[in-house]
Amino acid sequence: MEPLFGRVLTALVTPFAPDGGVDYDVAREVARFVVGQGSEGLVVGGSTGEGSSLTDDEKLSLFAAVAEAVTVPVVAGSTFASTRASVALTAQVRATGVAGVLATTPAYARPNQAGLIAHLGAVAESTPLPVMLYDVPSRTGRKIATATTIELCRQHTNIVALKDASGDLPAAARVKAQLGDRLDLYSGDDSLTLPFLAVGAVGVVSVAAHWAGAEFVAMVGAVERDKWSKARKVNERLAESYAFESSEAYPNPMPTKAALRFLGFAVGECRLPHSASDPTLNAAAARVVGELQAARA
């Protein structure tokens, strides 16, 4: 059975114009580009899309712009630490033409598991759209427990997927063992895509697919065909991209925007609190993307 949102999804950056506003035209260009490189779905307004720095109106306009520009499923990052604000915005996203909602564990508050069930359940109840849970404890301070995921799926039939950026492979394996095809599991960490596929993930929600979409498509496809040796070779080819896409000095999405500028897209800089790019980052982007392009040739 094919995953509802596809196998390789790109977590899309949000381009900004020189005046600091969202550049919706460039967002459309980047969306079409990554789809042309093989992405079967897009996540818009998530962490790579600087969702925490966007206003509600900017998010809704961005969701609509990207959904209009492509024919693949668009998943809208419409949630916040506040349950009330998450519900209010999520209730509006269906009108933008998106295919689903990304429901992220609330940051900063660090609720217990009962609180997570109530918060994420309220988001699911606020929309008829299918929901992808996003478990990213490095950003939020709280992991979604396996039992919590199972309970949420039991209570809400429109929760259909999990983007797992916890790095907890044993927990991911337990989720798949318990839920099977009821829940589409995605790697939320590019560097762990291959081991996540090994425990039952259907694909990846990727950062590096902005410039390495063909490689992710090849790796996921090789696993689908049980060609693990080929998948490992592609994974090795992606090692430099994994190291580049986020670091203490240059956290995501700074490197991705540098890579896209190297590719000719006017995505601008990140909004504060991310700092501006510098020559070191720009040179690294040119090297990583250039070497990957050369390897294809």
N, C-alpha and C positions, 0 to 999 in steps of 0.2 A: 504494500500500500504506500503510495507516495505521500510524503509529509505535506501538510496543508500549506506551509509557508516556503517549501523548497528545502534543498539540502545545503547550499552555500548562500548565506545571507551576508550582506555588507552592512556594518553599523556605520551609517553615513555621517560624514562631517557636516557641519553647518557653515557654509561660506559667509564671510562678512565683507561688506564693501569698505572702501577707505573711510567713509563717514561713520563706520561702526554698526550700521544696520545690516540686517540679514539680506544677502544677495540671492533672491529667489531664482533668478535666471541662471546663475552659476550652479545653484543647487540642482536645478533640472539637468544641466550639462553633466555634472558629476554623476548624477543618478543614471542617466542614459549610458555614460561611459562604463560604469561598473557592471551594469546589466549586460552591456556588450562584451564584457570580459568574462561573463559566465554566471554572475550572481542571479539566483532564482528568486530572491526576495531582498528587501531593504528594511533596516530598522532606522527610524528617523527620530531625532530628539532624545536619544539615549545619552550615555556618558560620553561616547565619542562625538556625538553631536552637540556637546555642551548644553544639554537640556537644562541643567541647573542654572544656566545663565540666560535663558530665554524667557520672555514674557508669555503669558497664555496666548495672546493674540499672535505673537510671532510663531508659536508652535502650531496653532491652528492653520495659519497661512502657509507654513512650511509643509505640514502634512498634506494640505490640498495641492500645493505646487508639485510636490514629488509624486503624489498619487496620480496626478494628471499627466505627468511626463513619462511614465513607464507603464508597462502592462503586467509586471510581476507584483506579487503581494507586497504591500507596504505596512509595516507594523509601527504604530505610533507610541512613542515614549511619553505617556501622558500623566505620569504619577509623580508625587512629591513625598516628603516626609509627613506632610499633613494629610490625613485621610479625607477630611472634608474637601480640601483643594483638589485632591486626586479624583475624587468622585465627581466633583463639579466639572473638571476639564474632560475627564473620560466620557462623561455623558454626551459631550458635544462632538467627539471625534468621528462618529459614524458619518456625519454630514460632510466630512472632508473627502470621503471616498477611500479611506484606508481599509485594509483587509483585517486588521487585528490591532491588539493593544499590548504593549510591553508594560508589565506591572512589576516595578522594582521594589525590593525590600526597603522600607523607609529608613533613611539615613538619620544619624545623630540621636534619634530617640532611643534606639536599641530596645524595642519592646520584647517581651517574652514570646514564646511560641503561640500562646493563646491570642496575644495581640496581633501577631502576624496573620493568624487565621482570620481574625476579624477585619483587619485592614485590607488584606488582599482579597478576601471574600467580598467586602464592600465594593471594591473596584470591579470585580467580576459581575456583581449584581447591577452595576450602573450602566452596563452596556450589553447589547445582544451580540457583539463581536467576539470572536475567539480571542483568548488571552494567552500570552506567553509570560510565565513568571520569569523573573530575573534575580538570580541568587548571586550576589557579588559582595561577600563580607568584607573584602579589603576596602571597599568604599563605604559600606553602610554600618559595619561593626556588628552585624548579626547574620548568622547563617540560617537558612530555612532548613529545619530538620526533616529527615526523611518522612517521619510520621506526619509532619505538618503538610508536606507536599501531597501525601496520600489522602489526608483528610480534606484538603482543599479540592482535590480532584473528585472525591466522593460527593462533596457538597455542591460543586459547581461544574456542570457539564461543559461549559464554555471555556474552562481552563484546559488547554490542549497541548501546551508545550512548556518546556523549562530550558532557559538559557542558564547553564551552570558555569559560573566563573569562580567557584569556591576552591577548585583544585583538589577536591575530595573525591577521588576516583572510587574508593570503596562505597561511599554513600551514593554516588551516581549509579553504581552497579546494583545497589539494593533497590533504588527507585525503579530501575528497569525490571528487576526481578519481580517486584511487586505489581507494577503497573503495565509492563509490556507495551503493546501498541496503543494503549489508552493515552499515553503521554509521549510526545515527541521530545526527546532529549537532544539538546545542542551543546556543544562545547562553547563556552564563553571566553575561552583563553586559547588564542591561536596555537601556542606552543604545545598545548595538551590535546589538540584535535585528534591526532592519531590514537593515543591511548583511550580517549573518550569514545572514538569509533569502535575500539576493541571491546568496550563494555556495553555497546548497544546504542550509542548516539546516532542520530540520523544525519548529522552534519554539524555545521559551525556557524555561529554569528561572528563574523571576522572583522578585524581592523585592517590587517594587511591585505585583504582582498581588494582594497582600493588600488593597489599596484600589482598584486599577485593573485588575482582572481583565477587565472588559468591554472595556476599550480594547485590551488585549493580544490577546484573542480576535478583536476586530475587525481589528486590524492583521495578524495571522497569516492570518486568513480572507481578507482583501483580497489578500494576496500569493498565496494559493492560487488565487484567481479571476483572477489577473493584473491586479488593479486597483491598480497601483502608486501612482497619484495619491492614491487614498483612503488607502492605507497610509501615505504620507508625511504626510497631514493628521493621521492618528491619532498618528503618531510625534511630530509637533509638539505635539499636545495633551499628550503625556506628558513634555515637556521639563522641566517644573518638578518632576515626580516623580523623574526621573533625577537632577536636581541635589540633591534633598532626601534621597534614600534612604541616602546615605553621604557623609561628608565627614571631614576631619581632626578637626574639632571634635566631630562626632557620627557615629562610624563605625557601619556596619550591625552589629547589628540595632537600635540605639537608636532611630533614626527610625521604623522599622516598628512598634515597640512603642508609640511615642507616637501614631502614626496609628491603631493599633487601639484604644488607650485613648480617643481622640477618637470612634471609632465605637461605643464602649460596651462593649468587651471588657476584662475584668479580667486583662490579661496580666501585670501587675506590671512591675517593673524588670528590667534585665539583671543577671546575676551578675557579680561581679568576675572578670576585670579590667576589664570595662566599668563605667563610672561611672553614677551615677543621672541621670535626666532633669532638666531645669531649665525655667523658664518660657519661655526663648527657643525651645527645641526644641518644647515643647508648642504654642506659638503658631504656629510654622512648620508643624507637623502640621495644625493646624486650618485654616490658610490653604490649604495645598496640597490637602488632601482636600476641603475645602469648595469651593474653586474648581473642582475636577474634577467634583464633584457638581453644581454650578451649570451647568457646561458641558453636562452630559448633559441637564439640564432644558431 
